[in-house]
Amino acid sequence: MPCYHTGSAEGDLRESLDDVAKERDLLENMLCGLCTRVEAAKFLSIIYADPTLKTWWAKHKLADQREKATEAADEKRSALAAKARKKLTKAEKEALGIR
């Protein structure tokens, strides 16, 4: 009978995949930081010399822009909702189930 760290093959596989995902995220964050510094220093030729890196960087920057836009929209929506809640009376808040 095989020996499993988590008690099952599926558990061990899930744990291994989680470890790989954490490592991938760490490496992606490091690569993003490095590319950001390279770009800020106007050494884009370093990034553009590698077609795979160039493609990854372009996609990564686009994803970052989309995430920032989503976050900004969420913040704006939250601020608007907070402003609207302040205008409600206690009875109106209770009727809407708002604390």
C-alpha positions in Angstrom: 0.0 0.0 0.0 1.5 3.4 -1.0 2.2 6.0 1.6 0.5 9.4 1.2 1.5 12.5 3.1 -2.2 13.7 3.2 -3.7 10.3 3.4 -4.7 10.0 -0.3 -3.2 10.4 -3.8 -5.8 13.1 -4.5 -4.8 15.0 -1.4 -1.1 14.8 -2.2 -1.8 15.9 -5.8 -4.0 18.9 -4.6 -1.2 19.9 -2.1 1.4 19.7 -4.9 -0.7 21.8 -7.2 -1.3 24.4 -4.5 2.5 24.6 -3.9 3.1 25.0 -7.7 0.5 27.8 -7.9 2.1 29.6 -5.0 5.5 29.3 -6.6 4.0 30.5 -10.0 2.4 33.5 -8.3 5.7 34.4 -6.5 7.7 34.1 -9.8 5.1 36.2 -11.7 5.2 38.9 -9.1 9.0 38.9 -9.2 9.0 39.0 -13.0 6.5 41.8 -13.0 8.6 43.9 -10.6 11.7 43.3 -12.7 10.0 44.2 -16.0 8.5 47.3 -14.4 12.0 48.5 -13.3 13.5 47.6 -16.7 10.7 49.5 -18.5 11.1 52.5 -16.1 14.8 52.6 -16.9 14.0 52.8 -20.6 15.7 49.4 -21.3 12.8 47.9 -23.2 15.2 46.3 -25.6 15.9 43.8 -22.9 12.3 42.8 -22.7 11.7 43.0 -26.5 14.8 40.8 -27.2 12.7 37.7 -26.0 9.5 37.3 -28.0 7.9 35.2 -25.2 8.8 37.7 -22.6 7.5 40.6 -24.8 4.2 38.8 -25.3 3.9 37.9 -21.6 4.7 41.5 -20.5 2.1 43.0 -22.9 -0.6 40.6 -21.7 0.4 41.1 -18.0 0.2 44.9 -18.3 -3.2 44.7 -20.0 -4.5 42.4 -17.2 -3.1 44.8 -14.6 -4.9 47.8 -16.3 -8.2 45.9 -16.4 -7.8 44.9 -12.7 -7.1 48.5 -11.8 -10.1 49.7 -13.8 -12.3 47.2 -12.1 -11.0 48.2 -8.6 -11.6 51.9 -9.4 -15.1 51.2 -10.5 -15.8 49.1 -7.4 -14.5 51.9 -5.2 -16.6 54.5 -7.0 -19.7 52.2 -6.6 -19.0 51.7 -2.9 -18.6 55.5 -2.3 -21.8 56.2 -4.2 -23.6 53.5 -2.2 -22.2 54.9 1.1 -23.3 58.4 0.1 -26.8 57.2 -0.7 -27.1 55.3 2.6 -26.3 58.5 4.5 -29.4 60.1 2.9 -31.7 57.4 4.1 -33.7 57.7 7.3 -33.5 55.0 10.0 -36.9 53.7 9.0 -35.9 53.5 5.3 -32.7 51.6 6.2 -34.7 49.2 8.3 -37.2 48.7 5.4 -34.4 47.9 3.1 -32.6 45.7 5.6 -29.6 48.1 5.8 -27.7 48.6 9.0 
